[in-house]
């Protein structure tokens, strides 16, 4: 027989993973100010192994419009620059022999709208994932009736699952609203 608490716990865990993924995805979208997370997806070739940029250099933000990358090995300058140029970051690196600087340009109104739209798509995907989780676990609860779960317990569990769904949809909307505000603030 199905354990209702286990089902609700598993569903909540899956929805929480969706929120964490959305938070990470939104952090990688640049909002006009320096954020080292926009470099998280960049991997560089370090002695034959592809490693994250943070594995071969220290990355920090000395001010709101600059990201500074200081490679630990001087031979990595060209590799890091090439990886940044080839990435979707869209910023040309400046190398002074000591540090690679990325100057974050202010966003145009048109670019802000594009980024807000991109965030909206990410948020919509997260909502779909939360809905799919609810649907999948509802189906398991319905199958549980065949295994001896009473209909009353199943209906109560469905109601709890719906409350969980609503709670996580609100979290998605809050994350999206905060990121959209960050992007649209000049």
C-alpha positions as CSV (number, residue, x, y, z in Angstrom):
1,X,0.0,0.0,0.0
2,X,1.1,3.6,-0.8
3,X,2.3,5.8,2.1
4,X,0.7,9.2,1.6
5,X,3.3,11.1,3.6
6,X,6.1,9.5,1.5
7,X,4.3,10.6,-1.7
8,X,3.8,14.2,-0.5
9,X,7.4,14.3,0.7
10,X,8.7,13.1,-2.6
11,X,6.6,15.5,-4.5
12,X,7.8,18.4,-2.4
13,X,11.4,17.4,-2.9
14,X,10.9,17.3,-6.7
15,X,9.2,20.7,-6.6
16,X,12.0,22.1,-4.4
17,X,14.6,20.9,-7.0
18,X,12.7,22.8,-9.6
19,X,12.9,26.0,-7.6
20,X,16.6,25.5,-7.0
21,X,17.1,25.0,-10.8
22,X,15.1,28.1,-11.6
23,X,17.1,30.1,-9.1
24,X,20.4,29.0,-10.6
25,X,19.1,29.6,-14.2
26,X,17.9,33.1,-13.4
27,X,21.3,33.9,-11.6
28,X,23.1,33.2,-14.9
29,X,21.1,35.8,-16.8
30,X,23.0,39.1,-16.5
31,X,21.0,42.1,-15.3
32,X,23.3,44.9,-16.2
33,X,25.6,44.7,-13.2
34,X,28.6,42.5,-12.5
35,X,27.7,39.0,-11.3
36,X,30.2,36.2,-11.3
37,X,27.4,33.6,-11.8
38,X,27.2,34.5,-15.5
39,X,30.6,32.8,-15.9
40,X,29.4,29.5,-14.2
41,X,28.7,27.8,-17.5
42,X,32.1,28.5,-19.0
43,X,34.5,25.5,-19.1
44,X,38.2,25.8,-20.1
45,X,40.7,23.2,-21.3
46,X,43.3,22.8,-18.5
47,X,46.0,20.3,-19.3
48,X,43.6,18.2,-21.4
49,X,40.7,18.3,-19.0
50,X,37.6,20.5,-19.3
51,X,37.1,22.3,-16.0
52,X,35.0,25.2,-14.8
53,X,36.5,28.7,-15.1
54,X,36.5,29.0,-11.3
55,X,38.8,25.9,-11.2
56,X,41.7,27.7,-13.0
57,X,41.3,31.3,-11.8
58,X,39.9,33.5,-9.0
59,X,36.9,35.5,-10.1
60,X,35.6,38.6,-8.3
61,X,33.8,41.8,-8.8
62,X,35.9,44.9,-7.9
63,X,33.0,47.2,-8.7
64,X,29.4,47.0,-10.0
65,X,30.4,47.1,-13.7
66,X,33.5,44.9,-13.8
67,X,34.4,41.2,-13.3
68,X,38.0,40.5,-12.7
69,X,39.5,37.1,-13.5
70,X,43.0,36.3,-12.2
71,X,44.4,33.0,-13.6
72,X,46.6,31.0,-11.2
73,X,48.7,29.9,-14.2
74,X,49.9,32.6,-16.6
75,X,49.7,30.1,-19.5
76,X,45.9,30.0,-19.1
77,X,45.3,33.7,-20.3
78,X,44.7,32.8,-24.0
79,X,42.6,29.7,-23.1
80,X,40.4,31.7,-20.7
81,X,39.9,34.6,-23.2
82,X,39.0,32.2,-26.0
83,X,36.5,30.4,-23.7
84,X,34.8,33.7,-22.8
85,X,34.7,34.9,-26.4
86,X,33.2,31.5,-27.6
87,X,30.6,31.5,-24.8
88,X,27.2,33.2,-24.8
89,X,28.2,35.8,-22.3
90,X,28.6,38.4,-25.1
91,X,31.4,40.5,-23.5
92,X,34.8,41.0,-24.9
93,X,37.6,40.3,-22.3
94,X,40.4,42.8,-21.8
95,X,43.8,41.4,-20.8
96,X,46.5,43.5,-19.2
97,X,48.9,40.6,-18.5
98,X,47.9,40.3,-14.9
99,X,44.2,40.2,-14.9
100,X,41.4,39.6,-17.4
101,X,38.7,42.2,-17.0
102,X,35.1,41.9,-18.3
103,X,33.4,45.3,-18.5
104,X,29.7,44.9,-18.1
105,X,28.0,47.4,-20.4
106,X,24.8,49.0,-19.4
107,X,21.8,47.3,-20.9
108,X,19.6,49.0,-23.6
109,X,15.9,49.0,-23.1
110,X,15.5,46.5,-25.9
111,X,18.0,44.1,-24.4
112,X,16.3,44.5,-21.0
113,X,13.0,43.4,-22.5
114,X,14.7,40.4,-24.2
115,X,16.3,39.3,-20.9
116,X,13.0,39.7,-19.1
117,X,11.4,37.6,-21.8
118,X,14.1,35.0,-21.4
119,X,13.5,34.9,-17.6
120,X,9.8,34.5,-18.3
121,X,10.5,31.4,-20.4
122,X,12.6,30.0,-17.6
123,X,9.8,30.7,-15.1
124,X,7.2,29.1,-17.3
125,X,9.3,26.0,-17.7
126,X,9.6,25.8,-13.9
127,X,5.8,26.1,-13.6
128,X,5.3,23.3,-16.1
129,X,7.7,21.1,-14.2
130,X,5.8,21.8,-10.9
131,X,2.5,21.0,-12.7
132,X,4.0,17.8,-14.1
133,X,5.2,16.7,-10.7
134,X,1.7,17.3,-9.3
135,X,0.1,15.3,-12.2
136,X,2.6,12.4,-11.8
137,X,2.0,12.0,-8.1
138,X,-1.7,12.4,-8.4
139,X,-1.6,9.4,-10.8
140,X,0.3,7.4,-8.3
141,X,-2.3,8.3,-5.6
142,X,-5.1,7.1,-8.0
143,X,-3.2,3.9,-8.6
144,X,-2.9,3.6,-4.8
145,X,-6.7,3.1,-4.6
146,X,-6.3,-0.1,-6.5
147,X,-3.7,-1.2,-3.9
148,X,-6.1,-0.6,-1.0
149,X,-5.8,3.1,-0.3
150,X,-9.2,4.5,0.8
151,X,-10.7,7.1,-1.5
152,X,-11.1,9.6,1.4
153,X,-7.4,9.4,2.1
154,X,-6.6,9.7,-1.6
155,X,-8.8,12.8,-1.9
156,X,-7.1,14.4,1.2
157,X,-3.7,13.6,-0.2
158,X,-4.7,15.2,-3.6
159,X,-5.8,18.3,-1.8
160,X,-2.5,18.5,0.1
161,X,-0.7,18.0,-3.2
162,X,-2.7,20.9,-4.7
163,X,-1.7,23.1,-1.8
164,X,1.9,22.2,-2.3
165,X,1.6,22.9,-6.0
166,X,0.1,26.4,-5.3
167,X,2.8,27.2,-2.8
168,X,5.6,26.3,-5.3
169,X,3.9,28.2,-8.2
170,X,3.9,31.3,-5.9
171,X,7.7,30.7,-5.3
172,X,8.3,30.5,-9.0
173,X,6.4,33.8,-9.6
174,X,8.2,35.5,-6.8
175,X,11.6,34.5,-8.2
176,X,10.6,35.7,-11.6
177,X,9.2,39.0,-10.3
178,X,12.4,39.7,-8.4
179,X,14.6,39.0,-11.4
180,X,12.4,41.0,-13.7
181,X,12.6,43.9,-11.4
182,X,16.4,43.6,-11.2
183,X,16.7,43.6,-15.0
184,X,14.3,46.4,-15.6
185,X,15.8,48.7,-13.0
186,X,18.1,51.2,-14.7
